[in-house]
């Protein structure tokens, strides 16, 4: 495929070489305004980043005031602190939801994953169990693009180039992907029990004394397409982790911070919470590059009693003040109903799934057999291109991620979306599919 002339001349290494990217000149609420004057509804917000839309004068002013009256940067290894980071951490953790009591802030989700892995390893060293350095993760998962984060990501095509760098300390179990993995006559409870046995068997195979943690997305993101766990799955996983002393590390970089209708997606799973949790994307809402790691009191206590240190905003206030999580829950029900009503009856629609304002539509050749389209058909990305022509920005699949080829499109609009916005989004999506 020939390289686009603009891409060839640009000093940016663009992600796609085949087509000139559309230049955005400004944002307007949930819309992107292009150089040619066209407006596009941003129904994926980033992806899954700009949860407050693209115009928030209050945040712009807060950032400007901070830069005028405070310090822009404080090195984390220095003996100094910064009031802004203290305030964000206090706002996030004031109620100690599920037990996390401390936060580490970094720039990206990949960095957050790396920090979480290092934190888990250090925890076990501080506890006098340095042999615990193996991690279990799930197939067809994604936790970031750094070498460390890729090591625990089950995204086969992204790992392929860097296979020589992939750690032998990581093994994988199956995801909780009921649409394709649950047998026809299997109940949800039986499916959960099967996955739980697989996880426990893997711990026993490795030796519980060698396992540091289980890294898992609370709601699967871009690789499988907004897949919530079957009821009871995380209760079973939490119990097994507690039985063998394995740290439960939940990745909520894409699905957390209110996106599924609760501040933390795990709050809907009936568990006490994770031992370590990664957050990001919506945390900075696209206004600042911000991700983080939340750690349980027991992790901090071990570090405090041991070496005494770690070897390694404003958006959140608006979400709380304006009751945007309640808005996500309400608008999420509207979006779910619209998708089932308008998209569900269309040919080739196999599954509609998600929570809150985080939804995906999976497309298949045959709805009964769930036979996927071939990768060569490039169906989901064709729909994405059709949607862009129709003035709608959505996200398609990320290529070959593992055993199951998943053709899906993701809808994840900003938290400020209205019912009429959702009606327009779903109508444009429908026109892009048929």
C-alpha positions in Angstrom: 0.0 0.0 0.0 1.5 3.4 -1.0 2.4 5.9 1.6 0.3 9.1 1.6 2.3 12.1 0.5 1.4 14.2 3.6 2.5 11.4 5.9 5.7 11.0 4.0 6.5 14.8 4.3 5.4 15.1 7.9 8.0 15.1 10.7 5.5 13.0 12.8 5.7 9.3 12.6 1.9 8.8 12.1 0.3 5.6 13.1 -1.1 4.9 9.6 1.0 5.6 6.5 -1.8 5.0 4.0 -4.0 8.0 4.5 -3.7 11.7 5.5 -5.0 12.2 9.1 -7.9 14.7 9.5 -6.6 17.8 11.2 -8.6 18.9 14.2 -8.6 22.7 14.9 -10.7 22.8 18.1 -13.2 20.9 20.3 -16.8 21.9 21.0 -18.4 19.8 23.8 -18.6 16.3 22.5 -17.7 17.3 19.0 -14.4 17.7 17.1 -14.2 20.5 14.6 -12.0 19.7 11.6 -9.9 22.0 9.4 -12.5 21.8 6.6 -15.2 23.0 9.0 -16.8 19.6 9.4 -18.0 18.6 12.9 -17.5 15.0 14.1 -19.2 13.6 17.2 -16.5 12.1 19.3 -18.2 8.9 20.5 -15.0 7.3 21.7 -13.5 10.3 23.5 -9.9 9.7 23.0 -10.2 6.6 23.1 -11.9 6.6 26.5 -9.9 9.7 27.7 -11.8 13.0 27.2 -14.6 12.0 29.6 -15.6 15.7 30.1 -15.7 16.6 26.4 -13.3 19.0 24.7 -14.3 22.3 26.2 -13.9 22.8 29.9 -12.9 26.4 30.6 -12.8 25.7 34.3 -10.1 23.1 33.9 -8.1 25.4 31.5 -8.3 28.2 34.1 -7.3 25.8 37.0 -4.2 24.6 35.0 -3.2 28.2 34.2 -3.7 29.4 37.8 -1.6 26.5 39.0 1.2 27.3 36.6 1.2 31.0 37.6 1.0 30.4 41.4 2.6 27.1 42.0 5.4 25.0 40.6 5.0 23.1 37.3 7.1 20.1 38.2 8.5 18.4 41.3 10.9 15.5 40.9 9.4 12.5 42.7 12.8 11.4 44.0 13.4 14.8 45.7 12.7 15.6 49.3 9.8 17.9 48.2 6.1 17.7 47.7 3.5 19.5 45.6 0.1 20.7 46.8 -1.7 19.7 43.6 -0.7 16.0 43.7 -1.5 15.9 47.4 -5.0 17.3 46.7 -5.7 14.8 43.9 -4.6 11.8 46.0 -6.7 13.1 49.0 -9.8 13.5 46.8 -9.3 10.0 45.3 -8.7 8.2 48.5 -10.4 10.1 51.2 -13.0 7.3 51.8 -10.4 4.5 51.2 -12.7 2.7 48.8 -11.9 -1.0 49.1 -8.8 -0.4 51.2 -6.5 1.6 48.9 -4.8 4.3 50.9 -1.9 5.6 48.8 -1.5 6.7 45.2 1.5 6.9 42.8 1.0 9.3 39.9 2.7 8.8 36.5 2.1 10.0 32.9 0.6 7.0 31.1 -1.3 3.8 31.6 1.8 1.8 30.5 3.9 3.5 33.1 1.1 2.7 35.7 1.3 -1.0 34.8 5.1 -1.0 35.1 4.9 0.7 38.5 2.2 -1.8 39.7 4.4 -4.7 38.7 7.5 -3.2 40.5 5.4 -2.4 43.5 4.1 -6.0 43.7 7.7 -7.4 43.5 9.0 -5.0 46.1 6.0 -5.9 48.4 7.0 -9.6 48.4 10.7 -8.7 49.0 9.7 -6.5 52.0 7.6 -9.5 53.3 10.6 -11.8 53.1 9.2 -13.8 50.2 11.5 -12.8 47.3 10.7 -16.0 45.3 7.2 -14.5 44.5 8.2 -12.9 41.2 5.9 -14.7 38.7 2.7 -13.1 37.4 -0.4 -14.5 35.9 -2.4 -12.5 33.3 -5.2 -13.2 30.8 -5.0 -14.0 27.1 -6.2 -11.3 24.7 -5.7 -8.6 27.3 -4.0 -5.3 27.0 -2.1 -3.4 29.8 0.1 -1.1 27.9 2.8 -0.7 25.3 6.1 -0.5 27.2 8.1 -3.7 27.4 7.1 -4.4 31.0 3.4 -3.8 30.3 3.5 -5.9 27.1 5.0 -8.8 29.2 1.6 -9.1 31.0 -0.5 -8.2 28.0 -2.1 -11.1 26.1 -2.2 -9.2 22.8 -0.4 -11.6 20.5 0.4 -9.3 17.5 1.7 -6.5 19.7 4.0 -9.0 21.5 5.2 -10.6 18.4 7.9 -8.1 17.4 9.4 -8.1 20.9 9.1 -11.8 21.7 12.8 -11.9 22.7 12.1 -9.3 25.4 9.0 -11.0 26.8 9.5 -12.2 30.4 9.4 -15.9 31.2 7.9 -14.9 34.6 4.5 -14.4 33.1 1.9 -17.0 32.2 -1.6 -16.7 30.8 -5.1 -18.0 31.5 -8.3 -17.6 29.5 -10.4 -14.4 29.7 -14.0 -14.3 31.0 -15.4 -14.0 27.5 -18.8 -15.7 27.7 -20.0 -14.9 24.2 -17.4 -17.2 22.6 -16.0 -19.3 25.5 -19.1 -20.4 27.4 -20.5 -23.8 26.2 -24.1 -23.8 25.0 -25.3 -25.9 27.9 -23.1 -24.4 30.5 -24.6 -22.1 33.2 -22.9 -18.9 34.3 -21.9 -20.6 37.5 -20.4 -23.5 35.7 -18.5 -21.2 33.4 -17.1 -19.2 36.4 -16.1 -22.5 38.1 -14.3 -23.6 35.0 -12.3 -20.4 34.7 -11.6 -20.4 38.5 -10.3 -23.9 38.3 -8.0 -22.9 35.4 -6.7 -20.0 37.4 -6.1 -22.1 40.6 -4.5 -24.9 38.6 -2.0 -22.3 37.1 -1.1 -21.1 40.6 -0.5 -24.7 41.7 1.5 -25.4 38.6 3.8 -22.5 39.3 3.8 -23.0 43.0 1.9 -20.5 45.2 5.1 -19.5 46.9 6.4 -18.2 43.5 3.3 -16.2 42.4 3.3 -12.4 43.0 0.1 -11.4 41.5 -2.8 -11.8 39.0 -3.1 -8.9 36.5 -6.6 -8.5 35.0 -8.8 -5.9 33.4 -12.0 -5.5 35.4 -13.9 -4.9 32.1 -12.0 -6.0 29.1 -11.1 -3.1 26.9 -10.1 -2.7 23.3 -8.8 -6.3 22.6 -12.1 -8.1 23.2 -14.4 -5.0 23.2 -16.0 -3.9 26.5 -16.5 -7.4 28.0 -17.9 -7.3 31.6 -17.2 -10.4 33.7 -19.9 -13.0 34.2 -21.5 -12.5 37.7 -19.5 -14.3 40.4 -16.2 -14.4 38.4 -14.4 -11.8 40.4 -15.7 -13.2 43.7 -14.2 -16.5 42.8 -10.9 -14.9 41.7 -10.7 -12.8 44.9 -11.2 -15.9 47.0 -8.5 -17.8 45.2 -6.1 -14.9 45.5 -6.7 -14.7 49.2 -6.3 -18.4 49.6 -2.8 -18.5 48.1 -1.7 -15.0 49.1 -1.6 -13.8 45.4 -2.0 -10.0 44.9 -5.1 -9.1 42.8 -4.0 -6.3 40.5 -6.9 -4.7 38.7 -6.3 -2.7 35.5 -9.0 0.1 35.3 -7.0 2.4 33.1 -9.7 2.3 30.3 -12.8 1.2 32.3 -12.4 3.1 35.6 -13.0 6.6 36.9 -16.8 6.4 36.5 -17.0 5.0 33.0 -19.1 1.9 33.9 -21.5 3.8 36.3 -19.5 3.5 39.5 -16.2 5.3 40.2 -14.4 2.0 40.2 -15.6 -0.8 37.9 -14.9 -3.4 40.6 -17.5 -1.9 42.9 -20.1 -3.7 40.8 -18.5 -7.1 41.4 -19.3 -7.6 45.1 -15.7 -7.8 46.2 -13.7 -5.9 48.8 -11.5 -4.4 46.2 -8.0 -5.1 44.7 -4.6 -5.1 46.4 -3.3 -2.8 43.6 -5.2 -0.9 41.0 -4.1 1.1 38.0 -6.1 4.1 36.8 -5.7 6.6 33.9 -7.2 8.0 30.8 -10.4 9.7 32.3 -8.3 10.7 35.4 -6.7 13.5 33.4 -9.6 13.7 30.9 -7.1 14.6 28.1 -6.2 18.0 29.7 -3.1 16.6 31.4 -1.2 13.3 30.9 -2.1 11.5 34.1 -2.4 8.0 35.3 -1.9 6.4 38.6 -1.5 3.3 40.9 -3.6 2.9 44.0 -2.3 0.6 46.7 -4.0 -1.2 49.6 -3.0 -0.4 53.1 -1.3 -3.7 53.5 1.1 -2.9 50.7 2.0 0.5 52.3 2.4 -1.2 55.7 4.9 -3.7 54.3 6.9 -0.9 52.5 6.8 1.3 55.6 7.9 -1.6 57.9 10.6 -2.5 55.4 12.8 -0.2 53.3 10.6 2.8 54.1 10.2 4.0 50.5 9.3 3.1 46.9 11.9 1.9 44.5 10.4 3.2 41.6 -7.1 16.7 40.0 -9.2 18.9 39.0 -11.1 16.5 36.6 -12.1 14.2 39.5 -13.5 17.2 41.4 -15.8 18.1 38.5 -16.9 14.5 38.2 -18.0 14.4 41.9 -19.3 18.0 42.0 -21.5 17.6 39.0 -22.7 14.1 39.8 -21.4 12.8 36.5 -21.2 9.2 37.7 -25.0 9.3 38.2 -25.2 10.8 34.8 -23.1 7.9 33.4 -25.4 5.4 35.0 -28.5 7.1 33.6 -27.2 7.8 30.1 -25.7 4.3 30.1 -29.1 2.7 30.4 -30.3 4.9 27.6 -27.4 4.0 25.4 -27.9 0.3 26.1 -31.6 0.5 25.2 -30.8 2.4 21.9 -28.1 -0.1 20.9 -30.4 -3.1 21.4 -33.3 -1.3 19.7 -31.5 0.2 16.7 -28.3 -1.9 16.2 -29.4 -5.3 17.6 -31.8 -6.2 14.7 -29.2 -5.5 12.0 -27.6 -8.3 10.0 -24.2 -9.6 11.3 -24.6 -8.1 14.8 -23.6 -11.0 17.2 -23.3 -9.3 20.6 -23.9 -6.0 22.3 -22.2 -5.6 25.6 -20.8 -3.2 28.1 -21.6 -1.1 31.2 -22.3 2.6 31.8 -21.0 4.6 28.8 -18.5 1.8 27.7 -20.1 -0.4 25.0 -19.1 -2.5 22.1 -20.9 -4.2 19.2 -19.4 -7.4 18.0 -20.0 -8.4 14.3 -20.0 -12.0 13.0 -20.7 -13.7 9.7 -23.2 -16.0 11.2 -25.1 -15.2 14.4 -25.9 -18.8 15.3 -22.4 -20.2 14.9 -20.7 -17.0 15.9 -18.4 -17.4 12.9 -16.2 -14.3 12.7 -15.4 -12.4 9.5 -11.9 -12.9 8.2 -9.2 -10.4 9.2 -8.9 -9.6 5.4 -12.4 -8.4 5.4 -11.4 -5.6 7.8 -15.0 -5.1 8.7 -14.8 -3.1 11.9 -12.3 -0.7 10.5 -14.5 -0.3 7.4 -17.3 0.7 9.7 -15.0 3.1 11.5 -14.1 4.7 8.1 -17.8 4.9 7.2 -18.6 6.5 10.5 -16.0 9.2 10.0 -17.5 10.1 6.7 -20.9 10.3 8.5 -19.4 12.6 11.2 -19.0 10.0 13.9 -15.7 9.1 15.7 -15.7 5.5 17.0 -13.0 2.8 17.6 -12.6 -0.5 15.8 -10.6 -3.6 16.7 -6.8 -3.7 17.2 -6.0 -6.5 14.7 -5.0 -10.0 15.7 -5.0 -10.3 19.5 -5.2 -14.0 20.1 -7.3 -17.2 19.6 -10.5 -15.4 18.9 -10.7 -12.8 16.1 -13.0 -10.2 17.4 -14.6 -7.7 14.9 -16.1 -5.0 17.2 -16.7 -1.3 17.3 -16.6 0.6 20.6 -18.9 3.5 21.7 -17.6 5.4 24.7 -18.9 9.0 24.7 -18.0 11.7 27.2 -19.8 11.8 30.5 -21.5 15.1 29.5 -23.4 13.4 26.7 -27.2 14.0 26.5 -30.0 11.7 25.4 -30.4 13.5 22.1 -26.6 13.1 21.6 -26.9 9.4 22.1 -29.9 9.1 19.7 -27.8 10.8 17.1 -24.7 8.7 17.8 -26.6 5.4 17.5 -28.4 6.6 14.3 -25.0 7.5 12.7 -23.6 4.1 13.8 -26.6 2.3 12.3 -26.0 4.2 9.0 -22.3 3.3 9.1 -23.1 -0.5 9.5 -25.8 -1.0 6.9 
